[in-house]
Amino acid sequence: MSLELVVIAGPDQGKTFVLNAGKGLMLGRSAQAQYQINDPRASRNHCELRLEGESIVVECNGGSGGTLVNGQKVASHALKPGDVVQVGDTRLRVQLGDLPLAVASAQAAGARPGSAEKPMKAEDLSKLVGEKLAHYDITMVIGTGRTSVVFHATDTKDDRPVALKVLHPEFAEDEDEVQRFIRAIKTMLPMQHPNLIRLYAAGRTCGFCWVAMEYVAGENVTEVIKRIGVAGMIDWRHAFRVGIHIGRALEYCHSQQVIHRNVTPTNILLEATTKTARLGDLMLAKALEGVLAKQITRPGEIIGDVAYMSPERTRGTEGLDGRSDLYGLGAVLYAMLTGRPPFEGGLVERITKIRQAEPEKPKKFQMSIPDRFQDVVMRLLAKRPEDRYQTAAEMLKELAWVGKLNGVTA
């Protein structure tokens, strides 16, 4: 286990010290101090930091102004994650280092890097740009949602770009929510497939739950639909290829007993060069189904994009299986073909339609769509799970015939 001190206020704000075992390890201005700070109000060897087992003890060395822990002067004090040590004008927060999820879950929720102890509000997440979270340098916002913000960041440990999804801080403040997050995300850590966006790591740092994912240069299907729109009419072959690629991703996920639960245009990225479709946010819908998630939505709202939910998903999450994901894929393909989801309207109206109404056939909007491909999409959108394809493999077999008859490959 590793412990760190992060400078949250003072001349060295943002600096991190990894605490090491040993005696006589000093925090102060001296060039010989193991934890050197540039604070003129701190003494040269202000206090000693001593690891004892899995805890750390701070012992004041008679430094000017004394040594404070959480605002109180101490002679000797056993520190725990979340405690704030002050020497001179420098304040340092104790936190666990970058650890596996199961260990990181024990870290106490704290403030964002560079802030005082007051937790950051959800709407202020964009202020993390320019900060460092764990070993990720955050450079820019690339997407925002109801429950998170996605940043472009650099993994300084492995020297690679990542998409860093940071959940709203409310989640890290509730241990039940954190445990739900951990259980769900850990399921995906070993999963790899050419049509899945890979998850590199996840954890909780400085009061934030985060997920570091493979960065895919390109655009999501929502952006494609908006850019081309109904007037431009996306060629049905593009939707066909997305169906094949995401169908393969779902076939793999379901073989691992993993249900995505939120197959939407936003969660499907198209690589800029190869146009390969990649499915992201695997298991995140499950991670966000706790009580706290419901509290941050408006009354009556459901976590997830309702327009792409299966009828059974609108009634709850118990008993969902892979056929619910297939409905979501069908709704995505429908939107690509028509420029709109299968059903529109207010929340109550839309849910009622999802449960009871039949969508207009895509060929009403685009006559060039082959009948057999339209039939695949409409079957995916069947109200009853037993009337849809029962597996992704069954759907892929039918799509293979559509491709063969029309000379199209994925």
N, C-alpha and C positions, 0 to 999 in steps of 0.2 A: 504494500500500500504506500502511496506517496501523499505528502501533505505540501501545500504551497501557501505562501504569503503573497497576496496581490495588493499592490499599493493603490488604494482607492482615492487618496487625497494627499497633496504635498508635491514637492518639486519632482519626484520620481513617479508621478501618477501613471499607472498602466504597467509598471515594471513588475515582474513576477520572480519570486525566489522559491526554488525547490528546497525544502528543508532536508538536511542530511543528518545522519546519526553521528554522535560524537559529543565530547565535552568541550566547554570553553568556546562555543560558536557564538560570536557576538553580532549584534545588530547595532550599527552606528556609523559615524562619519569617517572613522579611521580607514586608511588604505588597507590595513591588515584585517579589518572586520570581514567575516565571511559573508555577511549580508550588509553590503555597504550602501548607504543612502546619502544623498547630497542635500541634507537639511541642516542649515546653520543653527537651528534651535535644538538639534539633537546632540548628545554627547558623542565623543569619539567611540567609546565602547558603552553604549547606552544600556543594553540589557543582553542577557544570555538566553539563547533558545536551545532547549535540551530535549531531545527525543527520549521518551521513556515508554518502551513497548510500542503501542499503536497510538499514543497520545504525545503531545508536546507541552513542555512546561516553559513558561517565560519567567525569568527571574531578573528583577531590576538590579542594575549594577551601580545604582546611585546617580543615574543620569539626570541632568538638569530638567526640572519639572516633573520628574518621576516617570513611571510607566503606567499607562492606563489600559484597562481591558473593559470594553463596553462602557467607557466613560468613568470607570472607577479606578482609583489608584491601587496598585497591587505591589506587594513585595515579591510574591511568588504565586503563580496561578497556572492551573492545568487548562489548556485551551482545547476547544472543540471547533469543528467546522462551523463557520458563520460568525465566530467571535471576531471583534475588531480590536486590534492593538494600536495604541497611539504613543508615539515618541516624538517630542517636539511638535511640529506641524504635520507630521506624516502619520497617516492612518493606513493600516494594513489589515486585510481580511484574510482569515484562515479558511482554506478550502481544500477539498480533495483534488488531486490531480486528475488528468484525463484517464479514466478507468473504464473497465468493462461495465456494461449496463447494470449488471446485478450489484456491483459495488458502488457505482456512482449514485444509485438510488438512495443511498444512505446520507448523501450530502445535504446539509441544511440549505434551504432556499436563502439566497442573498440578493444583493443589488446587482445591477448591471455593471460591467467594467467601467471604472472612471466615475461612478456616481456616489452619492451618499447612500445611507442605508435604505432610504425610501424606495420601494420597488417601482420599477418602470410600469407605466400604464400601457395597455395593449396598443393604443393609437400611437404611442411613441416608439414602437419597435424600429421604425425606419432610422432612428437616431443611432442604431448600432453600426451604421455604415461608418467605416474608418476605425472601428473598434476591433479587438481581438477576443474571440470566444473560444475557449479551450485552445487548440493549436490552429485555429482558422482565422485568417485575416479577412475581414468582411469588406468588400469593395463597392458593391452596389445592390440595389433592390431589383429583382427580376420578376417578382410576382407577389401579389397580396391576396389573402383570402380571409374568410370569417374567423378562422381559428389559428392562422399562422401568417408569417411573411417568409418568402424565399429570397435568399441573397446569393449573389455570385461571390464566392470566397476562394481563397487560396489555402490549401492544406500545407502548412509550413513543415510538417513532419515528413510527408511523402512527396512534396513539391508537385502538386497537381491541382487543377481547378476543380471545384466542387459546387454543387447546388446545396446550400445550407438552409434547411427549413427550420425556423425557430418558432415554436409554439407560443401563443400568448402567455404572459407570465402567470396568469391565474392557475394554469395547469401545474406548474412546479411548486405551488404553495400548498397543494393538497396531496398528501401521500398516497391516498387511494387512486387518484388520477395518475400519479407518477407510476405506480405499480401497474396500472392498466396499460399505460403507454409502454412500459418496459416489456411486459409479457407479449404485447402485440408486435412490437418492433423486433424483438429477439427472434421471433418466428422467421422473419425474412432475412436475417443476417447471412445464413449460408446459401440462400437461393440465388442462382445465376441462370440466366437464359438470354439469348440474343435479342429477344423482344421485351425484356424487362429492364427498367432503369435500376442499376445496381445500387444497393445500399452499402456504404462503406463503414459507417459507424454511427452511434447515437449515444446520448447521455444527458446528464444534467450538470450544468456549469453556471455558476454565478446567478442562480435563480431562474435559469431557462432550460427547458427541455428542447433538445435539438436533434436533427437528423441530417447527417452528411451523405449526400447522394452523388452518383455520377453526374457530371455536368454534360448535357447533351446540347450541342449547338443546333438550333433549329427553331421551330415554332410549334405550339400545340394546336390541336385540331380546332379549338375555339377560335383562335386567331385566323386559321385558314378559312373557316366559315364566314367570319366577319369580313375578311379581306376580299373574298370572292363573292359571297352573298348570293342571294336568290337570282339577281340579274345575271351574274357571271355563270352560274350553274357549274358546280364542280363536276368534272367528268366522272361518270360512274366507276371508271376503272380505278380511280384514286381511292374511292370508298371500298371497292372490291379488295384492293391490296391491304388497306387498313384492316378489313375483316379477316383476311388471312393471317396477317402478322399478329394482331391482338388475339385472334382465335388460338394461335400457337402458344402465346403467353398464358392464356387462360387454361389451355390444356395442361401445360406444365404446372401451373399453380394448383389446379384441382387435383392433379396426381399427387401433390404434396399435402393434400387436405387443407389447402388455404383458399378461402373465399375473399375476393377483393372487396366487394360491397359498395364500391363507388366508381364504376366504370363510366367515365364522362369524357367529353371532348377535352376538357382542361387537363385531365390526367393522361392524355395520350400525346406524346411528342413525336414529331416527324423530323428525323435527322436532315440537316440542310443539304448534305452531299448525296447520301444514298437514298433518302426519302423512306428509310426504314421506320416503321411505326414502333414506338417503345411505350410500354405501359408503366406508369409511375404510381407513387403513393400506395403501394401495396400494404395492406393491413392498417393504414392510417385511420380509415373509417372506423375500424374496430377499436383502435386506440382512443378515439374521441367519442365514445358512446357513454361515458360516465355522466354522473349527475351534474358535474361542473360544466361540461360541454353544453348541456341543455340550458344552464343558467346564463350563458353568454349569448344565446340566441334570442331573438324576439319571441314573444309569446306565440305558441302554436307552430313555430318553425321546427324543421327536422334537420339534423346534421346531415350534410351531403347535398348534392344538387338534385332537387326533387324531380326536375324535368326528365331525368334519366333513371329514375328509380322504378323497379318492378312493382307491380301491384302488391305483392306480399311484403316488399321492403317498406312500403308506406304504412304498413300495419305494425311494424316492429322488426326486431332483428333476430328473434328466436326462430330457429329451424331453417334459416336461409341455407341454400345450397348453390352449387355452381350454375343452376338454371337461372338464378337471379342475376348473376354476372352476364349471362348470355342475353338476357333482356336488355341490360344496360348497353351491351355492344350493339344490339339491334337498334336501340334508340340513337346511338352515336351515328351509325351508318345512315339511318333515316335523316338525321340532321345534315349530314354531309350531302345527301342526294337532293334535299329539298330546301336547305337553308334555314330550317327551323326544327325544333324538337317535335316529337309526335303529337304533343298536346301543349296548349298554351293557356294563359289566363292567370287569375289570382291563385293563391296557394290552395284554398279549399276547392275551387273550380278545377284546378289542374289535377289534384289528387282524385277527385270524383271521376274525371275523364280517364285517368290512368286505370282506375279500377273497373270502369263500366263501358266507356266508349271505344269505338273502333277508329283507328287513325285513317286518314285519307291515304290512298295508295300513292307511293312515290311517283309513279308514272304520270300522275295528274300534273306534276311540276316539271318532269323531265321525261319526255317520250322516248328518249334513246335508251333508257334503262332496259336491259333484257328481262323478259317476263320471269325467267327462272331465278335471276338475282333478286328481283322484287319479291318473289315468293319466299326466298330465304329470309329477307328482312322482315316480312310480315309474320313469318312463323316464329322468328325470334321475339316478336312483340306480342305473342299470344298471352291472353290474360292468365290462363291456368298454366303452371309450370309443366304439367304433364302433356300439354299441347305444343310445347316448344321442343327444340332439339334437346335430347336428354344429356348430351355431353358435347364438349367443344369438338371432340374428334368426329362426332356425327355431323356437326355443322361444317367442319373443314372438308369432309368427304363430299358434301353437296357443293361447296364452293369450288372444289377442284373440278367438278363437272361443268360448272358455270364458266370457269376459265378455259377449259378444253373446248367447249362449244363455241366460245367467242374469241379464241386465240389470244388469251390474256394470261400472263404469268405474274406471280407475285415477286 
